[in-house]
Amino acid sequence: MSYQVIARKWRPQTYNEVVAQEHVAKTIANSISKGRISHAYLFAGPRGVGKTTMARIVAKSLNCVNGPTSEPCGVCEFCTEIKNGNAFDVIEIDGASNTGVDNIRELRENVHSAPLKSRYKVYIIDEVHMLSKSAFNALLKTLEEPPAHVVFIFATTEIHQIPETILSRCQKFIFKRIPVAQIVQQLSSIAQKEGYAIDQKALYHIARASGGSMRDAQSLLDQVISFGGKDVTENDVLSLLGIVSLKQYCDCIEIIVGADIPSLIQFIEDIITAGVDIARFVTGFADVVYAMRLCRVTDVSALLGYSDEELSLLKKTAQHFHDEQLSLFYTMLLDCHKELKFTGNERAVVEMFCIDIMHMLKRPTLASILKQLDEGPQAVQKKKLNDSTPKESKAEDDKKIIMHAWTQLLQNLRQSKQY
């Protein structure tokens, strides 16, 4: 038998095997077991989360030799044909390449013929939102009153593009993105069954890069295995995907906190030499700062998709910053990403923004200024006198004089209630 990619080889065959879509699986399985079978289902959600897979499982549930059943056997003739994609009575249609009204008219003509072998004739229309307006209109009457032996299953990533007249005739199920932890667990199980040893950190990088899509994650796993062989390390994944690890981002943050410009320039040089896309680096940097800020507020480990070790590193690095500084840090990185679209020298833009962030961290925060105001001008003046030394530079003297004058002005405004 020819080689099958991991995404096809390990496609779920039962409701229990579908990852992170329990709300859909349970509802459909219960409805079939109670004989409450709808004539039309609509599966909507992001790419690669199990919509077409669920549609095939529903087809097996309806046509299994033991069916209709919520637990298809998977070994009978009908289940095997559906699994292999050669069932006569399960017709899969690509909505993107069959968009016209003529295609729907042909479907309407065929829909009244009885199934050749099975109990139900199941039409699975993928990317149904690609159908034209006239095609949707031609489908309305058939969808409203189909023959008893016909079940329609629509799958789409763009539910908002489907007319309300179609939506009102279907049972709608919304598929959600798969959490990183569940993707890691599934990939680890697949790798173990395939006989490969993959670093747990590497799996987290793959899961985050997939964007909540199990199919994308499995495709990346296939690619990584081809690159790294039997033993896949974190560096293999970083090299292949062209991304930066969380530790490297935290190292960069330590450099920025220490205002070490030579080390910063060398760090960016190493990133560019490694073939990392600069725009992707900045986006990842912003995600790390976002995660650091959330870590300061509450436990959001499930939302962020980091391992316990990575969360510990994030919390440790976040201690260098005040909440206000993290907010400015994030905003500046977003501005940097925008600037990259209009420059021919990406390296210079990133270096300049990082240096600007260094200077931003040296400035007093609004919270520190308000704290000094609450202490009153006497405390500020006392601190000024205690901190003064004969060797202070003129710039330091000017800074303290301005700070004292500003404090006095605000204090006068507060007393006169002119604010």
N, C-alpha and C positions, 0 to 999 in steps of 0.2 A: 504494500500500500504506500502511496506517495506521502511525503511529509505534510503534516497539518500544523499550521501555526497554533500557538498556545491559545489564542482567543477562540479559535474554532474547536480545538481538541477538548478544552475544558469548559465549553459552553454549558450552563446549567440545564439539566434535563427534568428537574422536578421543581415544584414551588419552593420547597425548603432550601434548595441550592441557590436560589436567586438572592444576591447579597443586597441588604439594606432596603428592600422593597416589600417588607412584611405586610404593610397596610394594603398593598395591592393584591399580593398573593393570598392573604387570608380571606379577603372579601370575595375574590373570584372563586377560590376553592370552596368556600361555604355556599355560594350561590349555585354552583354546579352540583354539589352534593345534595342540595335541597330541591333541585330541579328548576331553579329560577334562572334559566339561561336567557340572556338578552340576545337580541338579533344584531346588535351593533355595539362595539366597544371602541373607545378612543383612548390610546395611550400617549400621553404627552410628557416631555421632560428633556433634559440635556442628552447629548450624544453618548452612546456607550454605557448606558446605565441599566439596560435589560428590557427595552420595549419590544423589540423583535423576538428576543428569547422568550419573553412572557407570552407573546402571541402564539409561538409554536407550542409552548406547553399547554395553552388553552386548547389548541387544535388537537393535541394528543389526548387531553382530558375528554374531549367530546367524542373522539373517534376510536379510542382504545377499545379493545375487545371486551373489557370489563366495564366500559363506560355507558353513559357519561359518569365520570368519577373524578374525585378530587385528587386521586393518587394513581395516575396512569402507570401501567406496568413497565413500560419502556422496552419490552422484549417481544411483544406481539408484532404481527406484520404491519399493522397500521402505525404503531409507535416508531418502529424501525424506519419505515419509509419517510415519516415526517422528520425524524432525526437526520436522515441522509439527504433530505431535500428533494425527494423524487416521488412524493405522494401525489396521486392523480387528483384527489379531491381537496387538496390544500394548495391554493393558487396564490403565489406571492407576486405582487405587482409593484414595480418601482414607480412611484408617483412622479418622480423627477423626469422620467423618460416616457411616460404615458400621460401627458398632461391634457390632451385634447378631448373634445366632446366625442369624437369618433371612437376613441378607446373606451369611453364609458358606455356608449351605445352597444359596442360589441359585448361588453360585460353584461349589460342588461339582457341581451339576447341569450347569453349562455346561462344566466343565473336561474332560469326556470327549468333547465334540464336536471334530472335527478342525479345524485352522486353515483359514480361508477361502482365503487366498492364500499365506501365508508358510510357512516350514519349521517354525517353533516358535510356539506360543501363549505369550506372556510376560505374566505377571501382576505388575505393580509395585504393591505396597501400601505407601503412604507413611504415616508415623506409626503403624506397626503396633502399637505399645505401647498405643494407645488402644482396641484391641479388648477386648471383655469376656472374662471367664474362660470362659464357655460358648461364645463364638465361637472362642477358641483351641482348646478341647476338640473342637469340631466340625471343626476344620481338621487335627487330628493325623493321622488315617488317610490323608487325601488327600495330606498333606505327606510322609508316610513312603513311600507307594507311588503317586506320581502317574503319569499316562500318559506315555509316552515323548516326546510332542510338547509337553509343558508344562514351563515353567521359572518358578519363583516367585522374585521379588526383593523382599525386605522392606527398608524404610528406617526408621530410628528414631533419636531423640535420647536415648532413655531405655532403654538395653538392659537395665538392671537390673529393669525392670518386665515383661519378657517371660519367660514360664514356661520353666523348664529343659527341659521336654519339647519345646518349639519350638526352643530353641537347639541341642539335640542333633541335630536333623534338618537343620540348615543349615550351610553354610560361612560362618563369621563373618569379617568384615573391619572393622577399626576405623579410621575416618578421623580424622585429626588436625587440630588448628587450624592455620591457614596463617600462617607467620611474617610479620612486618611487612614485611621486606625484599622478600619475594616478592609480597606484595600491592602494594607500591609499584611494583615492576617491571611487574606486569600492568596496573595502572591507568595507568602512564605509556605503555605500549604502546597501550592502548585510546584514550587521549586524543589521542595522535599520529595514530592512524588516523582518529579522528573530526574531526581538524583543530582541536584546542584546545591552547592553551599554558597549562600549569598549573605553578606554582612547585613545586619538589621538596619544599620544607618543607611546603607545603599537602598534598601527597600523604601525607607521613608522619603528619600529623594525622588524615587520613581513615583511614589504615590502622590506626592505634592505636585510633581510635574504633570501628572495626568489630569489635573483639574477636576477630580471627582468622577472621572470616567474609567470604569473597569476595563473596557476594551482598549483604551489608550494605554493604561497601565500594563496590561498583558502584552501589548505590542512592544512597549519599551522593554519589558522583561525579556522578550524574545531577542530583541536587539542587543541587550546587555549580555545575555548568555552567549550570543555569537561573538561578542567582543572579548569577554573575560574568561570563557571556558567554564570548567567545573567549579572553580573557586572565584567568585566575583567579590571584589572589594569596593569600598566607598570611593576610592580614587578612580576606579574603572568607570563608575557611573558618572562621576563629576567630569571626567575627561570626555566621555561619550556624549553627554547631554550639554556640555559647555556651560555648566552652572557653577556657582560658588557655594561652598558649604557654610553652615551657620557659624562654625568656629572661625572661618576666614572673615566673615562679616564682623564678628565680635572683635577679632584682632584689629580690623580696620578702625572700629569704633574706639578701641583702646589707643590707637595711634592718634586719632583725632582729639581725644580727651587730653592726651599728653602733648598736643600741639607740636608733634614731631613731623615737620614738613618733609625732610629728606626721606624718612621711612614711608610716608604717605606716597610720595612720588614713586618709590621703589615698589610699593605694594601694587599700585595701579599698573606699573610696568609689567609686573609678574602676571597680573590678571590678563592683560592684553596679549602677552606672550603665550599664555595658556589657551588662547583662542576664544575667550569668553566674549560674548556680545555685550557691548557697553550698555546699550539700552536695557537689555535683560538684567545686567548687573545692577543698574540703578533701580529698576523695578523691584528686584529681590531685596535690595537694601531698604527700600521704603517699606516693604512687607515686614522686614525684621524690626524696624523702628516701631511700626504699628503694633507688632506682637509685644515688644518691650513695654509699650505704654499700657496695653491691656493687662499685662502681667502685674503691673503695679496696682491695678484696680481690683481684680477678682481672678478666680480660677477659671480660665478659658482654655484649658488644655485640649478639650474635645473640639473646640472651634478652630484652634490654630493648627492642629495636626502635627504637633511636635512630640517627640519622645520625651520621657521623663528626664533623661540626661540633657537634652536640648533645652527643655524648659528651665532647668536649674541654671544653665549657662545664661539664658536670657534674663532671668531674674537677677543674677549676679551682675551682669553688665548694665542693667537698668538702674542700678543703685548709683551710678555716676551722674544721673540726670534728675532734674526737677521735671514735673509733669509739663510745665510750660515750655521747657527746653525741648522735650520730646515732640511736642506739637509743632514747634518751629522747625525742628530737624526734619520731620515728616513733610511739612509744607515745602521746605527748600528742596528736598529730593524730588518732589512732584514737579516743581519748577524746573529743576535740572533735566528731568525727563522730557519736558516740553521743549526746552532749548536744544536738546539733541537733534530734534527734527529739522532745525534750521541752521545747522553748522556742518562744516566739513572737517572740523577738528574735534572729534568727540572726546579725546583724551584731555585736551585743554579745558573743555567745559567741565568735566568731572573733577579735575584737579582744582579749578577755581572755586567750584561750589564747595568742595571739601574744606578748602582753606577758609572760605567764608563761614562755614559751620564752626571751624575752630575759633574764629573771632566772635561769633555769636555766643559761644559758650562762655567767653570771658566777660561778656556784658552782664550787669546785674539783672536779675529777673524782676518782674513786676511784684512778685510776692516778697522779695527781699526789700524792695523799695517801700512797700506798704508797711512792712515790719519796722523799718527804720522810722517811718512817719508815726507809727503808734508809740514808739519809744520816746518821741519828742525831740526837739532841737537840742535840748541840754545833753541828752545821751549821745547824740551825733557829734556835738561839739567836744564832749569829753573824750569820745573815741578818737576824734581827730587829733586832740592834743596828746593823748597817750600814744598814738601811732606815729606821731611826728618825730622825725630825727633830723639833725643838722645836715645829713647827707642826702636828703630827699631831692629828687629832681624837680625842676620847675613844672613839668607836666603833672607830676603827682600833686604838687601844691595847688595847681589850677583846678585839678579834678576835685579835690577836697573842698576848695572854696566854692566851686559851682554846686557841689552836692549840699553844702551847708546853706547856701543861698536859696536853692530850690526847696529845701526842707522848710526853711523859714517862711518862704512865700506860701507854700501850701498850708502851713500852720496858721498864717494870718487869714487866709481864705476860709479856713475851717472855723476860725473864731468869729469872723464877720458873716458867716453863713452865705457867702457868695459862690455857691457851687451847687 
